[in-house]
Amino acid sequence: MSWEETRKLSEDQVYEVIVELYARELSMVEIGNEFGVSKALISKINRGEKYAIDGYDYPVRGTE
């Protein structure tokens, strides 16, 4: 099991990640660093594969 799979984000943190994705000011790597998770996890959140929230269209932003 990778470190990414053991790190959990709170619901509030997931919303913050989505806000960061919409804002397009930071790369997915930078967002991952901010929350202590990998770019791969941020990418999965972006695509709605992890922590998907009803009512959001995925992907949140284009892939990097």
N, C-alpha and C positions, 0 to 999 in steps of 0.2 A: 504494500500500500504506500502510495506516495504521500509526501508532506501535504500536498494540495488537498488530498482526499481527507486528511485528518483535521484540517483547519476549517472551522465553521464561521460563518458570518451571521450576525444578527439580522433580523428583518430590517432594522433601521440602516444597517451598513449596506444591505443590498439596495435599498432605495438610494442611498448616497452614491453607490457605484453607478446606478442607472442615471442619476443626475449628472455625474461626471462624464459618462458616455455621451449623453445628449449634448453637453456643453462643448465637447470636442476640443477642450483646451489641453488635455493631457493624453499621452499615448496610453494604450492598454498596459504596457509595462509600468509606466509611472503610476497608473491607478492601482495596479497590483502591489507595487512597492508601498503606496500610501496605506493600504489595508493589510499588508503582510501576507499576501497571497500571490500566486503565480499569474503570469499573463494568460496562461491556458485557462485558468478558472475565470478570469475576467472575460475572456473570449466566449466561454460557455455561458456565462451570464448574459453577455451581449446577444447570443443566439437563442436564448431561452431554454437551453439544455439543463441549466442548474439554476435553482432559485427563481423560476419563472413566476411572474406576477400577473394575475388575470387583468385584462384590460390594456396591456401593453402590446404594441406591435414589435415583433422581432424580425430581424436583428435591430437593435436599438440604433446602431450606426453600422456603416459598411465595415467589412473586415479589413484589418491592417496586416 
